[in-house]
């Protein structure tokens, strides 16, 4: 289906745009030398999951395209400068596209001086899909220059529980207002314009949020529920006093529109947390999402692939130690010992020099290796972590951080005689390597028991770990 989007230009301050090679593919052939000075169209992507019909998941994919990333060409018929683009968003499995949406975008301006870095074109696509692991593919093409940018990432869609109190993912917004007419951003009579950059600051001081709450008890003796909004730092410490509101139930499910002012926060990475309490039952559910604060003049590193990367020179020692902890899987023993014996300033220098040495292209403003690792870290914490253990401290998390996304995963569920286990295949690693993880306890904690990769645990008799004794 092809459609022309009517979009809103969001005046929103964003950080310096830098090329992210992991998100892009080469532009089409035949471009001029001037065209190739800008290698790809750069933009932000975010997404959120909501409960869909018939046990499906509703996935919303949010885009934010800086206007300066598009080429504006003078139109004689309109007497304006016009930018034209084409967007494709797909969900794929096993190299096959399952769901696809595509549309054209257009924007015009009388004077090119009015096209600024702080202006963005928001957009979104929505899919109803079955639960499962998908590859999300987003492509934006500038039709005037023929330059494009492609984003790929893994999205794990999970069916929402239909019996216990549950909350959807959080959608961050730059604007929430009453809708005058139906647009692609309209939900429940409100225009919720997504902020795919997840970045806020002086020019965008209020973080707006949208979420959906499911399976509340209704009707009940107390037909109301309580919502608490909090902001936490990377050490899980509350840095802004929680705000609590009480809302009336209108049924078993409800939407929640909230927000907090972030203007008092310094530049950095934070987590926005929504905590919902069904007063009738006392049941509690929480949902968190990472966001960024950026204030011009404060030192921060930027990257469209993973948002902001913190500047070590502004970190306190506990933040440095947390960062070091997340890097242990890729540090040498010498580097770990040096960090442990260093002063605060020494720790800052060690971390900075570590990534400087890892930078594959020091001539550019972006460190591709650091951004790739930040994206891997976010993935493992989401997919492999639990209440007791962050994802990067698990065996699967460590392997993912060191070697990246496996080419193939073979999952073996629990049976009468066999404990659940997974085999990860890396076809290009050392001529082909595999990793075997076994859930020995039955509580979803998968331990590495065997690998054919060099310097990894090797145990050809690993099958003894999967033998069930009739209930773990």
JOTA-V304391 format. One record per backbone hydrogen bond with DSSP energy under -0.5 kcal/mol. CO is the residue of the C=O (numbers start at 1). NH is the residue of the N-H. E is the energy in kcal/mol with one decimal. If there is no record, write none. Layout:
co->CO nh->NH e->E
co->CO nh->NH e->E
This chain:
co->1 nh->102 e->-1.2
co->3 nh->5 e->-0.6
co->3 nh->104 e->-1.9
co->5 nh->7 e->-0.7
co->8 nh->10 e->-0.7
co->8 nh->122 e->-1.1
co->9 nh->11 e->-0.6
co->10 nh->12 e->-1.1
co->10 nh->120 e->-2.6
co->19 nh->21 e->-0.6
co->20 nh->23 e->-1.6
co->21 nh->24 e->-1.2
co->28 nh->31 e->-0.5
co->32 nh->36 e->-2.0
co->33 nh->37 e->-0.5
co->34 nh->37 e->-0.9
co->35 nh->38 e->-1.6
co->37 nh->39 e->-0.7
co->40 nh->42 e->-0.5
co->44 nh->64 e->-1.7
co->46 nh->62 e->-3.4
co->48 nh->60 e->-2.6
co->49 nh->169 e->-2.3
co->50 nh->58 e->-3.1
co->53 nh->56 e->-1.6
co->56 nh->52 e->-2.3
co->57 nh->59 e->-0.7
co->57 nh->129 e->-2.6
co->58 nh->50 e->-2.5
co->58 nh->60 e->-0.6
co->59 nh->127 e->-2.6
co->60 nh->48 e->-2.0
co->60 nh->62 e->-0.5
co->61 nh->125 e->-2.1
co->62 nh->46 e->-2.1
co->63 nh->123 e->-1.9
co->64 nh->44 e->-2.3
co->64 nh->66 e->-0.6
co->65 nh->121 e->-3.0
co->66 nh->69 e->-1.9
co->67 nh->70 e->-1.8
co->70 nh->72 e->-0.5
co->71 nh->73 e->-0.5
co->73 nh->82 e->-3.0
co->74 nh->76 e->-0.6
co->75 nh->79 e->-1.8
co->75 nh->80 e->-0.9
co->80 nh->75 e->-3.7
co->80 nh->82 e->-0.5
co->81 nh->109 e->-2.4
co->82 nh->73 e->-2.5
co->83 nh->107 e->-2.3
co->84 nh->143 e->-1.9
co->84 nh->144 e->-0.8
co->85 nh->105 e->-2.3
co->86 nh->141 e->-2.9
co->87 nh->103 e->-2.2
co->88 nh->139 e->-2.8
co->89 nh->101 e->-2.6
co->90 nh->137 e->-2.5
co->91 nh->98 e->-3.0
co->91 nh->99 e->-1.7
co->92 nh->135 e->-2.9
co->93 nh->96 e->-1.7
co->96 nh->93 e->-2.6
co->99 nh->91 e->-2.4
co->101 nh->89 e->-3.0
co->102 nh->3 e->-0.6
co->103 nh->87 e->-3.0
co->104 nh->5 e->-2.3
co->105 nh->85 e->-2.6
co->107 nh->83 e->-3.5
co->109 nh->81 e->-2.9
co->111 nh->114 e->-1.9
co->112 nh->115 e->-1.7
co->114 nh->116 e->-0.8
co->116 nh->119 e->-1.7
co->118 nh->12 e->-3.5
co->119 nh->67 e->-2.3
co->120 nh->10 e->-3.0
co->120 nh->122 e->-0.7
co->121 nh->65 e->-2.8
co->123 nh->63 e->-2.9
co->125 nh->61 e->-3.2
co->127 nh->59 e->-2.9
co->127 nh->129 e->-0.6
co->129 nh->57 e->-3.2
co->132 nh->157 e->-2.9
co->134 nh->136 e->-0.6
co->134 nh->155 e->-2.7
co->135 nh->92 e->-2.4
co->135 nh->137 e->-0.5
co->136 nh->153 e->-1.8
co->137 nh->90 e->-2.7
co->138 nh->151 e->-3.2
co->139 nh->88 e->-2.5
co->140 nh->149 e->-2.2
co->141 nh->86 e->-2.1
co->141 nh->143 e->-0.8
co->142 nh->146 e->-2.4
co->146 nh->28 e->-0.8
co->147 nh->142 e->-3.4
co->149 nh->140 e->-2.4
co->151 nh->138 e->-2.7
co->153 nh->136 e->-3.4
co->155 nh->134 e->-3.0
co->155 nh->157 e->-0.8
co->157 nh->132 e->-1.9
co->166 nh->214 e->-3.3
co->170 nh->172 e->-0.6
co->171 nh->210 e->-2.0
co->172 nh->195 e->-2.3
co->173 nh->208 e->-1.3
co->175 nh->193 e->-2.3
co->177 nh->191 e->-3.2
co->183 nh->186 e->-1.6
co->185 nh->192 e->-2.5
co->187 nh->190 e->-1.2
co->189 nh->179 e->-2.2
co->190 nh->187 e->-3.0
co->190 nh->192 e->-0.7
co->191 nh->177 e->-1.8
co->191 nh->193 e->-0.7
co->192 nh->194 e->-0.7
co->193 nh->174 e->-2.6
co->193 nh->175 e->-1.2
co->194 nh->196 e->-0.7
co->195 nh->198 e->-1.4
co->198 nh->292 e->-3.0
co->200 nh->294 e->-2.8
co->202 nh->205 e->-0.5
co->204 nh->201 e->-1.4
co->205 nh->207 e->-0.5
co->205 nh->262 e->-3.3
co->205 nh->263 e->-0.5
co->206 nh->208 e->-0.8
co->207 nh->260 e->-1.7
co->208 nh->173 e->-2.4
co->209 nh->258 e->-1.9
co->210 nh->171 e->-2.8
co->211 nh->256 e->-3.1
co->212 nh->168 e->-2.8
co->213 nh->254 e->-2.2
co->214 nh->166 e->-2.2
co->216 nh->218 e->-0.6
co->222 nh->224 e->-1.6
co->223 nh->249 e->-1.8
co->224 nh->279 e->-0.9
co->224 nh->280 e->-0.5
co->225 nh->247 e->-3.0
co->226 nh->277 e->-2.8
co->227 nh->245 e->-2.6
co->228 nh->275 e->-2.4
co->229 nh->243 e->-2.1
co->230 nh->273 e->-2.8
co->231 nh->239 e->-2.7
co->231 nh->240 e->-1.0
co->232 nh->271 e->-2.8
co->233 nh->236 e->-1.9
co->237 nh->233 e->-2.3
co->240 nh->231 e->-0.7
co->243 nh->229 e->-2.8
co->245 nh->227 e->-3.0
co->247 nh->225 e->-2.8
co->252 nh->216 e->-3.1
co->254 nh->213 e->-3.3
co->256 nh->211 e->-2.0
co->256 nh->258 e->-0.5
co->258 nh->209 e->-2.4
co->260 nh->207 e->-3.0
co->262 nh->265 e->-2.1
co->268 nh->293 e->-2.5
co->270 nh->291 e->-2.6
co->271 nh->232 e->-2.8
co->271 nh->273 e->-0.5
co->272 nh->289 e->-1.7
co->273 nh->230 e->-2.3
co->274 nh->287 e->-2.0
co->275 nh->228 e->-2.7
co->276 nh->285 e->-2.2
co->277 nh->226 e->-2.7
co->277 nh->279 e->-1.0
co->278 nh->281 e->-0.8
co->278 nh->282 e->-3.3
co->283 nh->278 e->-2.5
co->285 nh->276 e->-3.2
co->287 nh->274 e->-2.9
co->289 nh->272 e->-2.9
co->291 nh->270 e->-2.6
co->292 nh->200 e->-2.5
co->293 nh->268 e->-1.9
co->295 nh->298 e->-2.4
co->299 nh->311 e->-0.6
co->301 nh->309 e->-3.4
co->303 nh->307 e->-1.5
co->307 nh->303 e->-1.1
co->309 nh->301 e->-2.7
co->310 nh->312 e->-0.6
co->311 nh->314 e->-1.8
co->312 nh->315 e->-1.4
co->316 nh->320 e->-2.2
co->317 nh->321 e->-2.6
co->318 nh->322 e->-1.9
co->319 nh->323 e->-2.3
co->320 nh->324 e->-2.8
co->321 nh->325 e->-2.2
co->322 nh->326 e->-1.6
co->323 nh->327 e->-0.9
co->324 nh->327 e->-0.9
co->324 nh->328 e->-0.8
co->325 nh->328 e->-0.7
co->327 nh->330 e->-2.0
co->327 nh->331 e->-0.6
co->328 nh->331 e->-1.2
co->332 nh->336 e->-2.3
co->333 nh->337 e->-2.3
co->334 nh->338 e->-2.3
co->335 nh->339 e->-2.1
co->336 nh->340 e->-2.1
co->337 nh->341 e->-1.4
co->339 nh->342 e->-1.6
co->343 nh->347 e->-2.7
co->344 nh->348 e->-2.0
co->345 nh->349 e->-2.2
co->346 nh->350 e->-2.6
co->347 nh->351 e->-2.3
co->348 nh->352 e->-2.2
co->349 nh->353 e->-2.8
co->350 nh->354 e->-2.1
co->351 nh->355 e->-1.8
co->352 nh->356 e->-1.8
co->353 nh->357 e->-2.3
co->354 nh->358 e->-1.0
co->355 nh->359 e->-0.8
co->356 nh->359 e->-0.7
co->361 nh->364 e->-1.9
co->366 nh->368 e->-0.9
co->367 nh->371 e->-2.0
co->368 nh->372 e->-2.5
co->369 nh->373 e->-2.2
co->370 nh->374 e->-2.3
co->371 nh->375 e->-2.2
co->372 nh->376 e->-2.2
co->373 nh->377 e->-2.7
co->374 nh->378 e->-2.0
co->375 nh->379 e->-1.9
co->376 nh->380 e->-2.6
co->377 nh->381 e->-2.0
co->378 nh->382 e->-1.5
co->379 nh->383 e->-2.5
co->380 nh->384 e->-2.5
co->380 nh->385 e->-0.7
co->389 nh->386 e->-2.7
co->390 nh->393 e->-1.8
co->391 nh->394 e->-1.5
co->394 nh->398 e->-2.5
co->395 nh->399 e->-2.3
co->396 nh->400 e->-2.4
co->397 nh->401 e->-2.5
co->398 nh->402 e->-2.2
co->399 nh->403 e->-2.9
co->400 nh->404 e->-2.2
co->408 nh->425 e->-2.9
co->409 nh->411 e->-0.6
co->410 nh->423 e->-2.3
co->411 nh->413 e->-0.6
co->412 nh->421 e->-2.0
co->417 nh->468 e->-2.7
co->418 nh->415 e->-2.6
co->420 nh->439 e->-2.6
co->421 nh->412 e->-2.8
co->422 nh->437 e->-2.8
co->423 nh->410 e->-2.9
co->424 nh->435 e->-2.2
co->425 nh->407 e->-1.7
co->425 nh->408 e->-1.4
co->425 nh->427 e->-0.6
co->426 nh->429 e->-0.7
co->426 nh->433 e->-2.6
co->428 nh->430 e->-0.8
co->428 nh->431 e->-0.5
co->429 nh->432 e->-1.8
co->433 nh->426 e->-3.1
co->434 nh->452 e->-1.8
co->434 nh->453 e->-0.5
co->435 nh->424 e->-2.9
co->435 nh->437 e->-0.5
co->436 nh->449 e->-2.6
co->436 nh->450 e->-1.1
co->437 nh->422 e->-2.7
co->438 nh->440 e->-1.5
co->438 nh->447 e->-2.7
co->444 nh->446 e->-0.9
co->445 nh->440 e->-0.5
co->446 nh->395 e->-0.5
co->446 nh->396 e->-0.5
co->447 nh->438 e->-2.6
co->450 nh->436 e->-3.1
co->453 nh->456 e->-1.4
co->457 nh->451 e->-1.7
co->457 nh->459 e->-0.5
co->459 nh->462 e->-1.5
co->461 nh->464 e->-1.5
co->462 nh->465 e->-2.2
co->463 nh->466 e->-1.0
co->464 nh->467 e->-0.6
co->466 nh->419 e->-3.0
